[in-house]
Amino acid sequence: TMSLREHALSLFRGAVGTVRPAPMLKRALKLQRDGCPQLLVKGQAFPVKRDLYLVGFGKAVLGMAAAAEEILGDHLTRGIINVPLGIQESLQRAGMQEMLLKPHSKIQVIEGAKNNLPDEEALKGAVAILELAEGLTADDVLLVLISGGGSALLPAPIPPILLKEKEKLTKMLASRGAAIQELNIVRKTLSMLKGGGLAQLAHPARVVSLILSDVIGDPLDIIASGPTAPSSHSVQDCLQILTKYNLLHNLPKSVEMVLSSSPTKPTAPENYSHVSNIILGSNTLALEEAKRQAEGLGYAALVLSAAVQGEVGRVATLYCQLIQLVCLGFASLRKGPLSDELRGNLLQLAAELQIPGLDLDEFLHTLQGLGPDRPVCILAGGETTVQLQGTGKGGRNQELALRVGLGLHKAQATGASSPQGRCEILFLSGGTDGQDGPTEAAGAFCSPGLVAEALQEGLDVEAFLRNNDSYTFFSQFQGGHHLLVTGLTGTNVMDIQAILIRAM
């Protein structure tokens, strides 16, 4: 029989595979050539009367563009994509030819946004995209490819604002504690392309956006700052934020000019009737595929949520308590004081974490209805946050796995009432882009025995965690056997967690 580790790895690979650019586009996008050519996207038809153009920006867009060009063939007139600096070389090195454009491609590639920060190269690409969009007619179709990281690759401040002025303002806001949502509102207000700007410039052409979401809940106006989605914010919101952080009175002249001459109301949604925004890939879709595969392997599979967020230590506690609850079920101790206490703790934790759309009560009810002998697989996704205190090397997924390992160890050490003894347990957390923090790992696996074994080898898990050094721990422990290493995947729909439990 396969080990839980092999199962977890296969589920993770399946989930990532389903949101990789090529399979994702090939499933969703077709070109019907007979009669009047039509672009078919997930069952919606868009007639191609004249020319078909393509633009794109984001970390996964190169692979998306390569697949799109293959599907569109000669119907594609011209394209421009803005992608992160060095990505073509990384994909070449990783042997991922299918993510690269063919030698005589009609799509021009511009690389920029070094270290995910807007720069002059990214600006060049943004201006080229802007000029292409402005020149379109009512008979043209503009296909827009969008993925995470698109925001830094699409800087086009409204003249006369200079890129460095906009950057300086963003940095000042950040240093005063502005939240990412607030930064995005200010950026959008000062941008030609964000907040629906690209869609407006492309009018009256038909705009079809294909989106790979790396944001919890897939909000169209937040992914890559929503270049083709109506903005729900106005200049008033921007002014409020600048006032809140006491910046209204030392703005560059250019920013003052733009703010005073901007329309006070956001563009009305009916002005977007020429636009279709279609989410092609998301954490939810990846989890659905993992669930399908888990069921194929004989698990009772449940998806907890695709929107798990919050501080990594608290999320680890949530997972540890869920694992203990499942183990109680295997030990036929579903009813009883320990079970009630765990349920109470879980409901309180979930309320504190405020995971959008999670009905934990119902989830626990379903969990309790499972037969006692079937192995259980709980899947979840989203993005946790790590408060950096140390100087170690790691990422949120490796730290989450290590914290779950520690939590399970402590629960087992608290005595005979621990229900874990009769269960085989594996926890996996991984980033779907194949990178977790500044390491070559995508994440890590852990099981309850991990910490006890590490202690025998003289490794102090809590010290590694205090130093945010999960990667060094996993590298030293059992020769890195617990690290999840996938290499670059060319996609990104945040993180995926899997809990696998079977009776011993």
N, C-alpha and C positions, 0 to 999 in steps of 0.2 A: 504494500500500500504506500501511496505517496505520503511524504511528511507534510505536516501543516505548513512548514516553510515553503515547500514546493507549490502547495495549493495557493498560498498567499501571493507568491511571486507570479503565478500564472494569472490570478485575478487582477493583480496590479497591471501586468503587461496587457491583458485584454482591455482593461479600462482605458489605458493610455492609447492603445492601438486604435480604438474606435474614434478618438478625437485627434488622430494624426492628420495633418493637412490633406494628404492625397486620398486616403479612403473616405474621409469626411466630405471632401468636395465631390468625389466621384459618386457618392450616394445621393448628394443633394442637388447637383447641378448637371443639367443635360442640355444639349443643343439639338433642337429638332430642325432638320435641314430641309425636309420636303415641303413644297409649297412656299408659304411665307415662313422664313426662318423664325423660330421662337426660342427664347431662353426659358427653360423650365427650371424653376427653383422650388424644391420641396412641393411640387404639384401646382405652383402658381406659374402662369404663362406670361411672358413679356415679349411682345412682337419686336423683332429686330428689323426696323424699317430701313435704316441707313447704316450708320457706323456704330461699332461696339468698342468702347474704350474701357481701360482698366486702370485703377489706381489703388494703392494699398500702403499701409504703414503698420508696423508692429513687429514683435519678435518672431512670430510664426508665419509672417506673411510671405516670405520667400518660397517656402514649400507650398503655400496656398496658391501663389501665382504660377508656380511651375505646373501644378495640377490643373489650374484653370486654363492655362494656355493650351495644354494638351487637349482639353475638352472643347475649347472654342475654335482651335485651328485657325483657318484663314479668315474667319469672321472677325477676329480681333484686329482692329486697325492699329492701335498703339497703346502702350501702357507705361506707367511710371510707378515704381514702388520705393518707399523709404524704409530701410531696414537697419538694424544695429551694426555698428562698426565691427568689421572682422568676421561677420557671420558666414560669408561665403567660404572664407578660408577654413573656419572651424568645421563646417559641414563637409567640405572637401576632405579635410584631414580625417574626419570620422567616417569617411567612405559613404556618406549619404547623398549619392549622386541624384537620387530621385527628388531631392529637395532643391536641386539647383536648376536654373533655366538652361535650355539648350543653347548651343553656340549662336544660332542665328535668330535668337528670340526678338520679338517686337517690343519686349518690355525692358525699359531702362531701369537699372538698379542703382540707387544712390544709398551709400552707407553713411550713417552719422550717429549723433547722440552717444558719444563716447561715455562710458560709465552711466548710461541711462540719463544723461543730462542734455538738454537742448543745446546745440552748438551751431556754428556757421554752416557746416555740411548739412545738418538736418534742416536748417533754414532754406538752403538752396533747393533741397528736395521738396520742401513744403511749397516754395514759390513756383516750382515747376508744376506741381499738382494743381495749384491754384490757377495757373495760366491755362492749363489743359481744361479744367472745369469751366472756366469763364467762356471758352470758345465754343461750347457745345450748343446744338440746336434742338428743337422739339422732337426731331426724328432720331436723335442719337440716344444710345443707352450707355450709362456709365456704371460699370460694375466696381464696387468699392469693397476691398478686402481689409478687415480690421481685426487686430488681435491686441492682447495686452502689450504694454510698452509703447503703444501708438502715440500716447500723449507727448512724450519727449521727442518723437520723430516728426511732429507736425507743428513746429513753432512758426507762426506767422503773425507777429504782433501788428495791430492796426497802426498804419503810419499816422503820425511821425514817431511812434514808440520804437525804440531800438531794442533788439533782443537782450542786450546786456542790462538795459534799464528794467525790462520786465523780470529778468532773472534776479536782479538785485532786490526788487520789490518782493518777489516770492521768497527769497532767502530771509529778508527782514521779517516777513510774516511768520515764517517757520521758526525763526529764532525767538519770536515772542509767543510761541506755543499754539499757533493756528493749527487746526485739525486739517487733515488731507482734504476733506470735503470743502472746507473754507478756501484752501489754496486753489482747488479746482474751480470754484466759482469765480475767483478773481482772475485766474488764467483765462477762463472761457470768455469773460467779459472784455478782455483786452486782446482777444484773438480774432483773426479773420476767418479761421477754418473751424475752430472748436465750437461747441454749443450750437450745432446746426449750420454753421457758416458754410461748410463745404457744400451741403445740400442746396443752400440758397444760391450760391454762386453757380452751381451746375444747372439751375432752373433755366429753361423749361425742359431740359433733357430728362429722360426717365432715369432715376437713380435706384440701383439695387445694391443694398449693403449686405455682405455676408460676414457674420461676426463670430469670432471665437472668444467666448467670455472668460475673463480671469477675475471677475468681480462677483462677490457674494450677491445672489439674487438676480444677476444678469440685468442691471438697470441700464437701458440703452443710452441715457444721457451721461452716464459715468464712464462706461468702457471707452478708453482712449479719449476721454472728454467729449464724447458724443458729437462727432463732426457731422453726422447725418441724422441726428435726432433733435427734436425741438427741445430747447433748453427750458427747464422749469424755473430758471432764475432771471432776474432783471438787473439793471444797473443799480437799482435801489439796494438789492442784496449785497452787491459788491461794495457800495458805499458804507453800508452798515458794518461790514467786516473790517474795512479800513478804519472806521471810527472806533470799533471795539478794540482794535490793537493800537490805537493812537497814532495812526500813520497818515491820517487825512491831510495833515498840514505840512508834511515834508515829502510830498510826491514830486517826481520829476514833472516838469512843465508839460511834456508830451502826454503823460498819463492824465494829467488834469484836463488837457484839451479834449482827449478822446472821451473821458467820462462825462464832460459837460455837454458834448455834442451827440452822445449815444441816445438812441430811442429809449424811453423809460420803461416801455413794456416789452416783454419777450415776444418774438415773432409768433403769431397765432398758429396753432396746430394745423388749421386748414391750409396754411401755406406750405404744408409738407405733403400735399396729396400726390405729388410726383415721386414720392420716396417710399421704398419698401425696405424695412430693416428686418433681417432674418437671422436669428441666432442659429448657427450651424453646429457649434460645439460648446459644451458647458460641463461643469462638474456633475450636474444632474444626469446628463447623457452618459458620462463615463461611469457613474455609479450604477446606472441601469444595466450597462453591459457587464459590469463586475457581478451584479446580482444574478443575471442570467447564467453566467459561467459557474457561479457558486452553486446554483440550483442543479446545474448539470453534473457537478461533482458530488451531489447528494446532500448538500447542506440545506437547512431551513434558513433562508437568507432574508435579512431585513435591512432596509436603509433607514438609518437614524435621521440624517439630515445632510443636505448639501451646503449648509450655511453655518457650519461650526466655526465659531470665532471666540476670541477671548484669550486671556493670559494662559500660557502653555501649562503652568502648574495646575490651574483649576480644571482645564480640559482633561489633563491626565487623571485627576481625581474622579472626574465624571466617568471616564472609561474604566478605571479600576473598580468603581462601585457597580457599573453595569456587568463587568466580568464576574464579580462575586455573586451578583443576583442570578446570573445564568447558571453558575456552578451550584448554587443552592437548589435550583430546579433539577439539576442532574442528580443531586443527593436526595431528591424527593423531600426537600425542606422548603417547598414553596410557601407554605403557611407557617408563620411563627414569628417570634419577636425580632430575630435577626433580619429576616426578610422585610418586615415592616419598617425597621429602622433604616435599612438600605434604601427602600422606596422613598421614605421621607427625606433622607439626605439628598437623593437624586433629584427629587422634585424641587427642593430648595436651590440646589446648585444650578439646575437648568433655568430657574427663574432669574437667578443672579447673572448668569451668562447671557441671557436675553438672545437666545439663538432664534433668528427669525423663522416663523412657520413651524416650529417644533411643538408637536403635541405629545409630550413625554408620557402623560397619563395613558393615552391610547397606545403608545409604543410599548409600554410596560405590560399593558393588558394583552396585546398580541403576543409578547414574549412569554407570558404566563400560559398562554393557550397552546404552546408548542409541546409536541410529544416529548417524553423524557429521554428517548434514546437517539433521536436524530441529532447529528452534529449541528452546531449553530454558527452562522456567519453574520456578524453585524458590520455594516459598511457605513462610512460617513465621509464627508469632504468639507472643504472650506479653507480657512487660513487662520492659524493661531498667531499670537504675538508673543515675543520674548523680550522681557526687560533685561537688557544687557548689563551685567554687573562685573563680569570678569573679562579676561583678555584672551580666552581660549578660542578654539576653532570648532565650529559646528553649525547647525542650522536648526530651524524650528522643528523639523520632522525628527531629526536625530535626538534632539533634546526631549521631545514629547515621548519617543519610544523609551528613552532611558528613565524618564520620570514615571512612566507606567510600570516599567520593570521594578523600580524602587518601591512604588506604591504596593505592588503585588507582594513583594518581599516582606514589607512591613506588615501587611494584612496577615500573611502566613505566620509571621513571628509572634503575632498577638495571641496565639494559643490554639487550643483544640477546636474552638468554634469555627475556625477557618474552613470554608467549604471547598477551598481550591484543591485539596488533596486528591479528590477523585477525578479531576479534570486535566486534560492536556490543553494548554492555552498558548496561543501565539498572537502577538500584536504587531502590526506593521503600519508605519506611516511614511509616506513618500511624496515628493513633489513631482507633479506630472511633467514638468519641463526637464526632469533628469538632473536637476541641480538643487542642492539644499545648502543654502549659505555659501561661503567661499570654499566649498570642498568638491571633490569629484563624486561624492555620494549623492543619491537622490533622497536618502532617508535611511531607516534602520528597522530591524526586527528585534523583538524582545520576547522572552518567556519568563515565567516566574522564577526559574532557577538561576537566571542570569546574575543577579546581585550576589547571591550566596557563593556562586563560583568565583565571581570577581573578588570577593572578600578573601576567599582562600588563596587567590593569586596575589593578595596584598594590594588590590586596587580599591581605593576609597571612592565609591560612586558619588557620595554627597560632595566631596571636594571637587570632583570633576564638574558637577552641576553648578556649584557656587562660582566656578570660573568659566561657565558657559563653554565647557570644553568636551562636549559629547563626542565629537569626531575623534579626538585623541583617545578617549576611552575605548570607543568601538574598534579603532585601529589596533590598539594594544591587546584587546581582549580576543582570545581565540583567533588571532591572525586576521581580524577584520571580517570574520565569517558572518557577523550580524549586520554588516553594512549592506544597504541596498544600492547596487551600482548598475545603472542602466545606460549611461552615456547620454548625450544630448538627444532629446526626442523630437525636437522641432515643433512642439506644441506647448500649450500651457493653459490648464483649467484649474489652477490652484493645487491643493493637496488632496490625497486620498488616504483614509485610514481603514484598516480591516482588522476585525477581531475574530479569530477562529477558535472554537472550543468544541472538544469532543470528550465523551466519557472515556475513562481509562479502561 
